[in-house]
Amino acid sequence: MKHANGSIKFTRLHPRNIREYLVSLDQKNLTILEKIQSSLFILSLDDASPPASPEDYSQICLSALTGNPTVRWGDKSYNCLSFSNGTFGSNCDVSESIKENHALK
């Protein structure tokens, strides 16, 4: 939105408004959104190829935390990230992180 002084104001849309907009584009989006919302986790496919070695996973961690937000689903408690070079990362909230660490041990 442009103001009278020429500056641009960016507003953050409420998720409900985004949902309504997507459903208004195509009724099939309602079914897709309901499947996403009822899922336990999301598998995100990312075009990034963070380098990794057994000694250094820092680039994977950085990509998982700061990578392309358009391929993440922010309101899911667990996102499994698959990068194009075959490496994986994850984003999760604190309670899920504790479960994930126990599962990986």
C-alpha positions in Angstrom: 0.0 0.0 0.0 1.4 3.4 -1.0 1.1 6.4 1.3 0.5 10.0 0.1 4.2 10.8 0.8 5.3 8.0 -1.5 6.5 5.6 1.1 5.3 2.0 1.0 3.6 0.3 4.0 3.9 -3.4 4.2 1.2 -5.1 6.2 1.3 -8.6 7.5 -1.8 -10.5 6.5 -3.7 -12.5 9.1 -3.5 -16.3 8.3 -7.4 -16.3 8.2 -7.3 -13.7 5.4 -4.7 -15.7 3.4 -6.8 -18.9 3.8 -9.9 -17.1 2.6 -8.1 -15.7 -0.3 -6.6 -19.1 -1.4 -10.1 -20.7 -1.1 -11.6 -17.9 -3.2 -9.1 -18.7 -5.9 -10.1 -22.3 -6.2 -12.4 -24.4 -3.9 -9.9 -27.3 -4.2 -7.5 -25.2 -2.0 -9.8 -25.8 0.9 -9.3 -29.5 0.8 -5.5 -29.0 0.4 -5.3 -26.6 3.3 -7.3 -29.0 5.6 -4.9 -31.8 4.7 -1.9 -29.6 5.6 -3.5 -28.4 8.9 -4.4 -32.0 10.0 -0.9 -33.4 9.2 1.6 -34.3 11.9 4.5 -32.8 10.0 5.5 -31.2 6.7 8.1 -32.4 4.3 9.6 -29.3 2.6 11.6 -29.7 -0.6 14.3 -27.0 -0.8 16.4 -26.2 -3.9 19.4 -25.2 -1.7 22.5 -27.4 -1.5 24.2 -26.7 1.8 27.6 -28.3 2.0 28.1 -30.8 4.8 30.7 -33.1 6.2 30.7 -35.4 9.2 32.8 -32.8 10.9 30.8 -29.7 10.0 27.0 -29.5 9.7 26.9 -25.7 10.3 25.7 -24.9 6.7 22.8 -27.3 7.0 21.8 -25.8 10.3 22.1 -22.3 8.9 20.0 -23.2 5.8 17.4 -24.9 8.0 17.0 -21.9 10.2 17.4 -19.1 7.6 16.6 -20.7 4.3 13.9 -19.9 1.8 10.7 -19.2 3.8 8.4 -19.9 0.8 9.1 -23.6 1.1 8.4 -23.9 4.9 5.1 -24.2 6.6 5.5 -21.9 9.6 2.6 -22.9 11.8 3.4 -26.7 11.9 5.3 -27.8 14.9 7.7 -30.0 12.8 9.1 -29.3 9.3 11.4 -31.9 7.8 13.6 -30.2 5.2 15.0 -32.1 2.2 17.7 -30.2 0.3 18.5 -30.8 -3.3 21.9 -32.4 -2.6 20.3 -35.1 -0.4 21.0 -33.6 3.0 18.2 -33.1 5.5 17.4 -30.6 8.2 14.4 -29.8 10.4 12.6 -27.0 12.1 10.5 -27.7 15.1 9.2 -26.1 18.2 10.8 -26.8 21.6 8.5 -29.6 22.7 8.9 -31.4 19.3 12.7 -30.8 19.5 12.9 -32.8 22.7 11.0 -35.7 21.2 13.2 -35.5 18.0 16.4 -35.7 20.0 15.2 -38.8 21.9 14.1 -40.4 18.6 17.5 -39.8 17.0 19.5 -41.3 19.9 
